[in-house]
Amino acid sequence: MLLGCIGDDFTGSSDLANTLARQGMQVTQYAGIPDQPAEASVEAGVVALKSRTIPAEEAIQQSLAALDWLKAQGCSQFLFKYCSTFDSTPLGNIGPVAAALADALDAGKVLVCPAFPATGRTLYQGHLFVQDRLLSESGMEDHPLTPMSDPDIRRWLSRQTSMDVGLIAHADVRMGVDGVRAALDREDSAGCRLVVADAIRDEDLLTLGEAIADLPLLTGGSGIALGLPENFRRKGLISRCERGWRGISGPAVVLSGSCSRATRSQVARHISQGAPALQIAVEDILNGQKTVDSVCAWVMAQDGLPLVYSTAEPAEVRATQERFGRAASAEAAEGLMAGVARRLVDQGYRRVVAAGGETSGAVVEALDVTALEIGPEIAPGAPALRTGEVALALKSGNFGDADFFAKAVDLMERPG
């Protein structure tokens, strides 16, 4: 294994695995830390954790354990992958985990770049944009678990770690690989161990990727991985084997827990087309009106593509959290989705779309997935995945067009 990756959730990890596979690497995504060595053919291993919103110390412990496993596979470079909207609270977990990994690898000049222009996430002067809006005006300020109220990644990161944070401005990136390396040296001399890098085009990510070819650790969204495979290819380390994909037919279901703008639009499109949809309220779960049994019975009685969703408007989410508590609300919704996914797969459902990072993580854990084959791309950042005879689409809340659900189940069925 050449490149070892640690993802802080399952959707982001599949996004990263998709990026690396499209660039020609042989990739396997692992659900949690494996208990055995990787297959010899794996060139990039992505260990997907569910560590984004757990206590920071637990996230650090899990990430360091993943690092130990990846080091044992022979990796020469490591990537800590988080969301391109830098999902975190003022206390973490991105900063604490990045700092712990840097210490464990004795790494300086650690790049920080959540940008992914292909999905509308760009960084300029250290500020993160979503399309034409600052992060704090993009809808992420209403995220139920990690509300992002500050688009300045340097300032946000400085609240999470005692490490000094520097900047590679876009003017440096425009000067090419030598310009980036000079900027890294400059920030390193100034005592900045974590260095935020601007990127407004995919070409910028390729430049950054080449510039850090010999550094042990980098962090960012999946976009930062665009330039990494070529570094290994130049050294003759990457095979030229084509990845295959065998489509899976059978009943399909969509489980949506994300409350992002994109997912709300996808749910609205599904309903507007007359497709079956069942809304789940936290109150109904807690008082027993909605159970795994009742939801599965509804799904199996439907024609077409059934959608089960707890997706709601921000004001409704806030009201629910104020009434029942943030943790209890999330636990109730995720627990129900996990139970429904497990029961339906046991009943023969073979295609499952999960919308939202926490929902996706709950579904993967419920299905006891250990490793995932990376399939064709449904939308930028969201590939089809396969585990045994089940196909999955694990969609970050912010990704995908309005008709993503229908596209996903259709593509899962097609041969490669």
N, C-alpha and C positions, 0 to 999 in steps of 0.2 A: 504494500500500500504506500502511495506517494503522498497524498494529501489527506489529512485528518480533519474532519469538520465536526463542530459541536453546535447543534441548533437548540434554541431555547423554546421551540414549540414544534408541533408536527407539520403544520401547513408551511411554515417558513423553511423547514428542513426539506420538504418535497420540492419547494420552489428552488432551493439551492441545488438539490440533486438534479433537477431538470436542467438548470443552467449549465452544470458541469457535463451532463450527458450530451447536451446539444453541442457542446464544444469538443466532443470526441473522447471523453474519459469513460472508462468502465466504472460505473457508480452503483453502490448499494446503500440504501437507506435503512438504518437499524432503528427499531422502536425501543429505545432505552439502551442500556449498556449491555452488549452481548456477553454471554458466559462462555464463549468459545472463540478461537481465532477466526479471522476472516478467510474467505476463500482466496486462493493465490491470485485469481484473475482480477480482484478488486483493486482499482487504481486510486479511487477516491471513496472514502467511507464517511457517511454522514450519520452521526449518532444523534437521533432526535430525542430531546428531553422535554419534559413538561415543566419547565423551570422558570418561565417568564414571570409568573405572579406568586410564586411561593416565597417564603421568607428568604432574604438574601443569603444567609448562612447556609441554608439547605441548597440553594442554587449553586453556591460556590462548591460545596461538597460534591454534588452530583457532577458538576462540570469538571472538577479535578479528577474524579474517578473515570469519566469519559476520556479525559486527556491521557491518563495512565494506560487505558486500553489501547488507544490509538498509537501511543508511543510504542507499545509492545508489538504493534503490527508493522513497525518500521517506518512510520511517516517522517518525512523531513520538513514538512511545513504544516501549520495548523491554522484553522479559520474558526473564529467564534462568530456564528451567524445569528443575527437578531432581525427584527422586522425593519423594513425600509421606512417605517414611520417612527422608529426608535422607541417603541412601546416600553415605557418604564415609568416608575414613580420617582419623586425626588430622592428616595432612598436606594433605588436600584430597580432592576438587578443588573443592568448592563455594565455600569461602572465597576461595581464590586467584583463581578465575574471576570471582566477584562483584566482588572488589576491582579486578581489571583492567578490567572493563567499567565500573565506577564512575569510574575514573580516565580512561578513554577518552572518556566522556561528560561528564566534569566534574560528576558527579552526587552530590549529597548526599541525605540522607533516603531511603536505599535500603531499601525494605521487604524483610523476610525472613519468608516465611510458607509453610511446607510443608503446612499443614493442608488437609484435604479431608474434612469431616465425613460426606459421603455415602458415603465408603468407610471410615469409622471412624477417620480420622486427625484428631486434634484437638490444639490447643495451649492449655495453661493455665499461666500464670506462667512462660512460656518453656520448659515441658517438653512433649515430644511423646508423645502416647498413640496406641496402636493398639487400637481398641475400648476395653476397660476396663483395659488393661495399659500400663504405661510402655514406651516403645520398647525399652528394654534388657531387658525381660521378655517381649517379643512374639514371639520367634523370630529377630528381626533380629540378636540377639547372636551367632547361629550362621551369619550370612551368609558364604559362602566367600570373598568378595572385599572386602566392606565391612562387617565386623561392627560393629554399633552398640552400644557398651557404656555409653553415657551419654545419657540422654534430655534433658539440659539443652542446648538448642540454642545458647543464648548462650555457654555454656562450651565446647561443641564447636567452635563457629565461632571463638571467641577463640584456639583452638589452631591454627587454620588461617591466620589473617591478623593483621596488626598493627593493623588498623583497630579502633577501639573499637566495642563492640556494646551497643546499648540495648534497651529493651523498651517495647512498647505493651501494657499489661496489659488483661485483659478488662474491668476497670472502666472503662478509657478507651474501649474499643470499645462498651460498653453506652451510652455517652453520645452515640453517633452520629457522623456525619461530622465535626462540629465538635470533638468530643472526640478523635477520631483525629488530626485536624490539629494540635490543641493539643499532643497528646503527641509528634507528630513534631517540632514546633518546640522542645519541651522537650528532647528527646533530642539534637536538632541543636545546641542551645545548650550542652549538656553535652559536645559533641565526639564524639558517637556517630554515625558515618556509616552504619553498618549497624544496622537496627532490627528486631528480632524482634517479630512481632505475634501476640497470642493470637487464636484463633478456635475456637469450640466448636460453632457452628451455621453453616449456609450463609448465613444472614442476616448473620452477622459478616463473611463474605467479601464480600458485596455492599456493606456499609458501608465496608470497607477499600478496595474497588475504586473507589468513588466518591470517597473521600478523597484518593486518589493520582492522580486524573484528569490532573493537569497536571505530574506528576513524570516525568522521562525514563526512569527505570530502576526496575524492581521485580524481585524474585526469589521463587520459590516453587514449590509443586506446581501442578497444573493447576487446583485449586480457586480459587486467587487470581484466575484469569481470569474467574470467573463474573460479576463486576461490570464488566469492562472494555468489552464491546460497548456497553452502555448509555451509557457516556460519549461514544462516537462517535455513537451514535444521537441523543442530545440535540442534537448539533451538525449533524444532518442529513447525516452523512457515510456512513452505511451504506445500501446498496441493500436492496430487499425481495425479491430474487430467491430462489426456492425451490431448494434443492439437490436433485438427482435421484440415483437409484441404480438401476442395472440389475443384477439378480442374475446370478450366474455359476454354471453347472452344470459337471459334470465330476468326475473323481476327486479325492479329498481325502486329506490326510495331516496328522497332528499330530506336531510335533517339539518335544520338551520338554527343556530343559536346566536349568530353574529347580529349586532345592532348597528353596523356601519351603514353609511349612506348607500354604498354599492349593493350591499346585501338587501337592504330595504327595497331598493329598486328592483332587484331580482325577484324578491318575494311578491312585490306588487305586479310585476309582469306575469308571473306564474298564475296568480289569482285572476288577473284581467283576461287571461286566455281561457278561463273556465276550467283549469286543471284543479284536481282535488287538493285541498289545503286544510290543515287542522292547526289552529292556533293554540298554543299551550301557555297558560299564565302560571306564574310561580304559585300564586294563591291556590290554584286548582290542584297543583301537585301536592302542596303541603296539606291540604284538607282532604286529599284522597279522591277528588273528583276525576283527576287524570292519573292513570296508572300505566305501567308497562303493558299490562293485559288489555286495558281498554284502548290504548293508542294502537297497539299492534292489531287488534281486532278491526279497528277502523281502517288502517293501512291495507290489510289483506282483503277488505271488502271493496276496495276502489279499483276502477278501471283507469288507465292512463298512468301518469307519473304522480304519485302522492307526495305531498310536502307536509312535513311536521315542523312547525316553527315556533320558537319563543322570541323571535325577532320583534322588536318594538321601537317606537320613537323614543328619543332621549328623555323627554319629560316623563314618560311612562316608566322607563327604566329607573330613573331617579326616585320616583314615588314608590316603586316596589322595593328598592334598596332601603329607603328610609323606613318602610314599614317592617320589612323582614330581616334587614341587614344585608350588606353586600356579599359576605361570604356564604351565608345561608341561601341567598337567592341563586348565586352561581352554582352552588353544590346541588341544589334541587334540580335545576334545569339540566346540568351536565349529567347528573345521575340518571335522570329519566331518559335522556338521549342515548346514553351508554347502554342502558337496559333494553331499549327498543332496538338498537342496532344489533345487539347480541341475539335477541329473540328472533328477529327477522332473518338474520343470516342462518340461524338454526332451522328456520322454516323454508329455506331455499332461496332467499333473496341474494342475488349475486352482484348487484351494482349499487353502491352506496355513495351518495354525495354528502359530504359534511361541510357546512359553511361556518367558518369561525375557528380561530385557533384553539380555544378551550374546548369547543364542541368536538373538533377533530381529534384532539388529544384524548378526550374521554372515549370516543368511538374506537380509536386504535387500541387503547388499553383494554377496552371491553372485549375486543375480538382476539386478544392475546397474540397480536402481531409481533413477530420478531424481526423480520426483514421485508423490504418492499422492493419490487422490481419497478424501474422507472420506465413509463410508457410515453406515448405521444403527448404533445402539449395541447391542452384544452384552450388556455388563454395564457398570456404572458404571466409567468410565475405560478402556474397551476397545471401540472401534468396529470395524466391518468397514472394510477399505480395499481400494482397487482400483488396480492398475497395468496398463494395457492389458487383456488378457484373463485376468488372474490376480487372484484375490481373496486377501487376507491378513488374518489376525488376529494382531496383535502384542501379546501379553498380558504385562503386568508380573507377576512371579512371585506377588505377594501378592493379585492381583485375581481376581474371578470366583467363582461358586458351584461346587459339586462337579461339576455336569454342564456346565461351560463348553465343553468340547471339542465335544460333540454340538450344543449350542446354536449355537456359532459356525459350524460347517459348514452347519447348516440355514439360518441367517439369511443367509449369503453367497449362497445360491441363490434367496432370495425376491426378487421385484421390489420396487422402492421404493414 
